[in-house]
Amino acid sequence: MRGAVARGDQAWLSRIKGVGKKTAERLIVELRDRFPEVDADLGLVRKPVGEDSIGKDARLALLALGYREAEAEKAVRQAQERLPVAGVEELIREALRGSGGKVAR
């Protein structure tokens, strides 16, 4: 997901269930500068030591969708408990499913 955000790849992000073209654009705009460890030219991701980058990516995606910090953290934690080996996309879907798709405004 980080590479797609860094590259501005709306098509790739739109493949995530529940993420359309406009949401993909919003994710790119809001998350691009939050991934300093991404080499945008090569699409490489350097994972910080001791950090769960999959959980972090999923949490940042939920924040971009309008979740509050605590809600995003809880939804991702619960999704990781249900799907411990999930990728980012699966984790986002599970977090959205588990929270009922509720977005704080």
PEURGI-V236418 format. One record per residue. N is the residue number from 0. PHI is phi in whole degrees, -180 to 180 (NA if undefined). NEAR is the number of other C-alpha atoms within 8 Angstrom. Layout:
BEGIN
n=N phi=PHI near=NEAR
n=N phi=PHI near=NEAR
END
This chain:
BEGIN
n=0 phi=NA near=8
n=1 phi=-60 near=9
n=2 phi=-62 near=11
n=3 phi=-64 near=12
n=4 phi=-66 near=14
n=5 phi=-64 near=14
n=6 phi=-82 near=9
n=7 phi=72 near=8
n=8 phi=-85 near=9
n=9 phi=-64 near=12
n=10 phi=-60 near=8
n=11 phi=-65 near=8
n=12 phi=-65 near=12
n=13 phi=-68 near=12
n=14 phi=-73 near=8
n=15 phi=-72 near=9
n=16 phi=-57 near=6
n=17 phi=90 near=5
n=18 phi=-112 near=11
n=19 phi=-96 near=8
n=20 phi=-61 near=9
n=21 phi=-67 near=7
n=22 phi=-66 near=10
n=23 phi=-61 near=13
n=24 phi=-60 near=10
n=25 phi=-64 near=9
n=26 phi=-59 near=13
n=27 phi=-63 near=12
n=28 phi=-63 near=7
n=29 phi=-82 near=9
n=30 phi=-105 near=12
n=31 phi=-53 near=10
n=32 phi=-83 near=6
n=33 phi=-90 near=6
n=34 phi=-117 near=9
n=35 phi=-67 near=6
n=36 phi=-84 near=8
n=37 phi=-93 near=12
n=38 phi=-92 near=10
n=39 phi=-61 near=9
n=40 phi=-67 near=5
n=41 phi=-102 near=5
n=42 phi=73 near=11
n=43 phi=-91 near=8
n=44 phi=-121 near=9
n=45 phi=-103 near=6
n=46 phi=-74 near=7
n=47 phi=-63 near=7
n=48 phi=-66 near=4
n=49 phi=75 near=4
n=50 phi=-123 near=6
n=51 phi=-83 near=6
n=52 phi=-69 near=8
n=53 phi=-66 near=8
n=54 phi=-64 near=12
n=55 phi=-65 near=8
n=56 phi=-60 near=11
n=57 phi=-64 near=13
n=58 phi=-64 near=12
n=59 phi=-65 near=10
n=60 phi=-65 near=11
n=61 phi=-66 near=11
n=62 phi=-62 near=11
n=63 phi=-66 near=11
n=64 phi=-84 near=9
n=65 phi=109 near=9
n=66 phi=-72 near=13
n=67 phi=-77 near=9
n=68 phi=-53 near=7
n=69 phi=-64 near=6
n=70 phi=-67 near=8
n=71 phi=-64 near=13
n=72 phi=-59 near=9
n=73 phi=-65 near=8
n=74 phi=-62 near=12
n=75 phi=-69 near=14
n=76 phi=-59 near=9
n=77 phi=-66 near=10
n=78 phi=-64 near=13
n=79 phi=-67 near=12
n=80 phi=-68 near=7
n=81 phi=-76 near=6
n=82 phi=-130 near=8
n=83 phi=-65 near=7
n=84 phi=-114 near=5
n=85 phi=-76 near=9
n=86 phi=-82 near=7
n=87 phi=-60 near=11
n=88 phi=-62 near=10
n=89 phi=-63 near=8
n=90 phi=-66 near=15
n=91 phi=-63 near=13
n=92 phi=-58 near=11
n=93 phi=-66 near=9
n=94 phi=-64 near=12
n=95 phi=-66 near=11
n=96 phi=-65 near=8
n=97 phi=-69 near=10
n=98 phi=-93 near=8
n=99 phi=74 near=6
n=100 phi=71 near=7
n=101 phi=-71 near=7
n=102 phi=-123 near=8
n=103 phi=-75 near=6
n=104 phi=-123 near=4
END
